[in-house]
Amino acid sequence: MFVIPSIDILNGKCVQLVNGKIETATIYGSPKEYYKKWIEKGADKIHVIDLDAAFNLGSNKTIILDLLEKREVEIQVGGGIRDVAYASELIDSGAKRIIIGSKLQDSSFLKNLLKKIPKEQIMIALDTSNGKIVTSAWQNDTGIKYEEGVKRIKKFAGSILSTDVSREGLLEGPNSIMLKKIVQEKIPVYASGGFTTIEDIKLAKNLGFSGVIIGRALYTKKIDLGELF
């Protein structure tokens, strides 16, 4: 499946943010409710992010492990994965892949991660704002250009998740210029940020992306997941 619905969890609830800012959170319901809903709509993959862990505010580990235990669909998990033991626990509990963002500049961590987890189950999140990579829940501007970031992490990753934070949650469509630049890498790349219409999805598919992660457009019913299958 090309479209992967997102379940972003903050304080135990499904939320959506604008531009990655926690104060903009809109609450939609429980993760279990939307997990069931997206499966009923035809999803066979789900993208789960622990925002509390990403922002160092706490953890939604119990909820995430409960979703993984069901083993009904493929689940990729991200948000605050900063130690190898937790990453391994998620994989052992059924996660298809884990998403690393805050530690992407820590080559020692990534090397140790590869010793425990197969490369194809490691997805690196290259979140960008104005073409530069941002980390730590999008709060830290690394100053590193996207292309340079890819070169640095390629050997550690089985796939890349590229999110344009400047488009996140705005329902204004993705940055088509950036999309064309992003997909040039010879590694599976998934896109996120701003996807609002079926035309946006078609653009990413035609450009050669491996999939798109969609959140707010599904929650606000701009896109009906059931109509995509």
Residue pairs with C-beta under 8 A, 6 or more apart in sequence:
1 42
1 43
1 44
1 45
1 211
1 229
2 201
2 204
2 205
2 211
2 212
2 228
3 43
3 201
3 211
3 212
3 214
3 223
3 225
3 228
4 43
4 45
4 46
4 47
4 76
4 190
4 211
4 212
4 213
4 214
5 34
5 38
5 41
5 43
5 46
5 47
5 213
5 214
5 215
5 218
5 225
6 46
6 47
6 48
6 49
6 192
6 213
6 214
6 215
6 218
7 14
7 31
7 34
7 35
7 38
7 46
7 47
7 48
7 49
7 67
8 14
8 15
8 16
8 17
8 49
8 51
8 215
9 15
9 31
9 48
9 49
9 50
9 51
9 52
9 60
9 63
9 64
9 79
10 22
10 25
10 27
10 51
10 52
10 60
11 52
11 58
12 30
12 31
12 60
12 63
13 27
13 28
13 29
13 30
13 31
14 27
14 28
14 29
14 30
14 31
14 33
14 34
14 219
15 25
15 26
15 27
15 28
15 51
16 25
16 26
16 28
16 169
16 215
16 216
16 219
17 24
17 25
17 51
17 168
17 169
18 24
18 168
18 169
18 170
19 138
19 165
19 166
19 168
19 169
19 170
20 127
20 134
20 137
20 138
20 165
20 168
22 51
22 55
22 137
24 169
25 51
26 216
26 219
28 34
28 219
31 48
31 60
31 63
31 67
32 63
32 66
32 67
34 219
35 46
35 67
35 70
38 46
38 218
38 225
39 46
39 72
39 73
41 224
41 225
41 226
41 229
42 225
42 226
42 228
42 229
43 73
43 225
44 73
44 74
45 73
45 74
45 75
45 76
45 96
45 211
46 67
46 73
46 74
46 75
46 76
47 75
47 76
47 78
47 213
48 64
48 67
48 75
48 76
48 77
48 78
48 79
49 77
49 78
49 79
49 99
50 59
50 60
50 61
50 64
50 77
50 78
50 79
50 80
51 57
51 60
51 79
51 137
52 58
52 59
52 60
52 79
52 80
53 59
53 60
53 61
53 79
53 80
53 81
54 78
54 79
54 80
54 101
54 102
54 137
55 80
55 137
56 80
56 137
59 80
61 86
64 77
64 90
65 93
67 75
68 75
68 77
68 90
68 93
68 94
68 95
69 93
69 94
71 94
74 96
75 94
75 95
75 96
76 95
76 96
76 97
76 98
76 99
76 123
77 90
77 95
77 97
77 98
77 99
78 98
78 99
78 100
78 101
78 123
78 125
78 161
79 99
79 101
80 102
81 87
81 90
81 98
81 99
81 100
81 101
81 102
81 103
82 102
82 103
82 109
84 109
84 112
84 113
84 116
87 98
87 100
87 113
87 116
87 117
88 116
88 117
90 98
91 98
91 117
91 121
95 121
96 121
97 120
97 121
97 122
97 123
97 158
97 159
98 117
98 121
98 122
98 123
99 123
99 124
99 125
99 161
100 110
100 113
100 122
100 123
100 124
100 125
101 124
101 125
101 127
101 135
101 136
102 135
102 136
102 137
103 109
103 110
104 110
104 124
104 125
104 126
104 133
104 135
104 149
104 152
104 153
105 135
105 142
105 152
107 156
110 153
110 156
111 156
113 122
113 156
114 122
114 156
118 158
119 156
119 157
119 158
120 158
120 159
121 158
122 156
122 157
122 158
122 159
123 157
123 158
123 159
123 160
123 161
123 190
124 153
124 156
124 157
124 159
124 160
124 161
125 160
125 161
125 162
125 163
126 133
126 146
126 149
126 150
126 153
126 160
126 161
126 162
126 163
127 133
127 134
127 135
127 138
127 162
127 163
127 165
128 134
128 146
128 162
128 163
128 164
128 165
128 166
128 178
129 138
129 141
129 164
129 165
129 166
130 166
131 145
131 146
131 178
132 141
132 142
132 143
132 144
132 145
132 146
133 142
133 144
133 145
133 146
133 149
134 140
134 141
134 142
134 165
135 142
138 165
142 149
144 152
146 162
146 178
146 181
146 182
147 181
150 160
150 185
150 187
153 160
154 185
154 187
157 187
158 187
158 188
159 187
159 188
159 189
159 190
159 210
160 185
160 187
160 188
160 189
160 190
161 189
161 190
161 192
161 213
162 182
162 189
162 190
162 191
162 192
163 191
163 192
163 193
163 213
164 174
164 175
164 178
164 192
164 193
164 194
165 193
166 175
166 193
167 173
167 174
167 175
167 193
167 194
168 192
168 193
168 194
169 215
169 216
170 194
171 194
171 196
171 216
171 217
171 220
171 222
172 194
172 196
173 194
173 195
173 196
173 197
173 200
174 191
174 193
174 194
174 195
174 200
174 203
174 204
175 193
175 194
176 203
179 191
179 203
179 204
179 207
179 209
180 207
182 189
182 191
183 189
183 191
183 207
183 208
183 209
188 210
189 209
189 210
190 209
190 210
190 211
190 212
190 213
191 204
191 209
191 211
191 212
191 213
192 212
192 213
192 214
192 215
194 200
195 201
195 204
195 212
195 213
195 214
195 217
195 223
196 217
196 222
196 223
197 217
197 222
197 223
198 223
198 228
200 212
201 212
201 214
201 223
201 228
204 212
214 223
216 222
217 223
218 225
